[in-house]
Amino acid sequence: MCLSIPSQVVELHEEEQSVTVETMGVKRKVSAHLMPEPLEIGDYVLIHIGFVMNKIDKADALESIKLYNEIVEKMAAAE
């Protein structure tokens, strides 16, 4: 089972079929080879082993990110 945090597309690299995404403040370049539909800046996606697997709804993505942030805060408070 894979846990994927929603990532926002912040840069397109069409000639390489890749995008740069931001995941909770961290940016990285990932492949869009497996995406049947084009991506746009601002889209939210799920990543698995360096590949965009699917695009997700913005409201769902923001709710997931909020929950992940709460988990991180609780873990930090427990230390």
N, C-alpha and C positions, 0 to 999 in steps of 0.2 A: 504494500500500500504506500502511496506517495502523498505527502502533504505539500500542497502548493499554495503559496501566498500570492494573491493577485498582484500583478505588476502592470504599471502603466507604460505604454509606448511613448517614448520621448524623442525618438529620432528614427528616421527611415533610411535604410541602405538598400534601395531597390536593386542596384546592380549586383549585390551580393546575396540577395534574398534573405536579408537579415534586418533586425531592428535593435535599437538600444532601448532597454526597459529600465524603469526605476522601481525597486522593490524595497519599501520601507527605508528610503534614503540611499540605497546602494544601486548604482547604475552598472549594467553589464550588457554586452552585445550577445544576442541569441539568434538562432536560425529561425526563419519563417518558411522553410522549405515544405513543411507539412501542412501549412495553412492553405485551404482551398480558396478562401476569400481574401481580398486585399486588406491590409491593416492601415490604420490612420493614426497620426499623432493624437494622443488622448485616449485611445482605446485601452481597455483593461483586458489582460490575457492571463492564462495560466501556463506555466513553463514546466517542462519535465526533461531532465537531463540535457538542458541547453536548447530545447526546441519549443517553440510556441505550439501548444496543443489545441487551444481553443480560445475564442474571444468570449468574455462574460459581460453581463449587464453592469453598468457603472454603480447602481445602487447596491447590488449584491457585493461587488468588489469593495466598496467603501465600508459596508457593514463588516465584512470579513477582516479588513485591515484594522478596523476599530477593535474587534475582538482579539486579534493578534497583539495589538498594542497593550490591551488590558492584561493579557497573559504575561507579556514581557515585564510590565510594571509589577505584577504580583510576584514574579520570580525574583526580580531585583530586590523587592522589599523583604523577601524571605531570606536573603543572604545575610 
